[in-house]
């Protein structure tokens, strides 16, 4: 499936993250907002109870919580995140997500 980011690197654009956030009743919805060879920005919306099993990425990760609450487990260490929180994961960090309530986040992946 081809990815169609909302923003293109050669253009100036604006959007409302609240308006772009779409929740599914029992699922996880993601939307790539921006993608280049070195950076990817993805908007996620999780229904309460949804999870992502443990995984890792070779990129730096920044998680910016927009709404709600979740638990991010990083290298076995739990982190409770709420709206306004920012979490950095170094490359290769094993992490998992549990939506303790409905939440949305902005995920930025950066390659050095």
C-alpha positions in Angstrom: 0.0 0.0 0.0 1.5 3.4 -1.0 2.0 5.9 1.7 0.6 9.4 1.0 1.9 11.8 3.6 -0.2 14.9 4.4 2.8 17.2 4.1 5.4 17.4 1.3 8.9 18.6 2.1 8.9 21.2 -0.6 5.6 22.9 0.5 4.4 25.0 3.4 1.2 23.6 4.9 -0.9 23.7 8.0 -3.4 21.4 9.6 -5.2 20.8 12.9 -4.0 17.7 14.7 -7.3 17.4 16.5 -9.1 17.5 13.1 -6.7 14.9 11.6 -7.1 12.5 14.6 -9.6 9.7 13.8 -10.5 7.1 16.5 -11.8 3.6 15.6 -14.1 2.1 18.2 -11.9 -1.0 18.7 -8.6 -0.3 17.0 -5.6 1.8 16.2 -5.6 4.3 13.5 -2.4 5.8 12.1 -1.8 8.6 9.5 1.6 9.5 8.2 1.8 13.3 8.2 5.3 13.7 6.9 8.0 11.4 5.4 11.5 11.9 4.1 14.5 9.7 3.9 15.5 10.8 7.4 12.3 11.7 9.2 8.8 10.3 9.6 5.9 11.8 11.6 2.9 9.7 12.3 -0.3 10.5 14.1 -1.8 7.6 16.1 -5.2 7.2 17.7 -5.7 4.2 20.0 -9.0 3.0 21.4 -9.0 2.0 25.1 -7.5 -1.4 25.6 -5.6 -1.6 22.4 -1.9 -2.6 22.5 1.2 -2.8 20.3 3.4 -5.7 21.1 7.1 -5.2 21.9 9.2 -4.1 18.9 12.1 -1.8 18.1 13.3 0.5 15.4 16.9 1.6 14.4 15.8 5.3 14.6 15.5 7.8 17.4 11.8 8.0 18.5 10.0 11.0 20.1 6.5 10.3 21.4 4.4 13.4 22.0 1.1 12.7 23.8 -1.8 14.7 22.5 -4.7 13.3 24.5 -5.6 10.6 26.9 -3.4 8.2 28.8 -1.2 5.1 27.9 1.6 3.0 29.3 4.8 2.8 27.2 7.1 0.1 28.3 10.7 0.8 27.2 13.4 -1.9 27.8 11.1 -3.4 30.5 10.6 0.0 32.3 6.9 1.2 32.3 6.2 4.9 31.6 2.7 6.3 32.2 2.1 9.1 29.6 -0.6 11.7 29.5 -1.5 14.7 27.3 1.5 17.0 27.0 4.2 14.4 27.9 7.2 13.8 25.7 9.2 10.6 25.7 12.4 9.9 23.8 13.5 6.3 22.9 17.0 5.7 21.6 17.6 3.6 18.5 17.1 -0.1 19.2 15.0 0.4 22.4 12.5 -2.4 22.8 9.1 -0.9 23.4 5.4 -1.8 23.7 2.2 0.3 24.1 -0.9 -0.3 26.2 -3.9 2.2 25.8 -5.1 2.4 29.5 -7.7 4.8 28.0 -8.4 6.3 24.6 -5.4 8.4 23.5 -3.6 10.1 20.6 0.0 10.7 20.0 2.4 12.1 17.5 5.3 9.8 16.8 8.5 11.2 15.2 11.1 8.8 13.9 14.5 10.3 13.0 17.5 8.7 11.3 20.9 10.1 12.0 
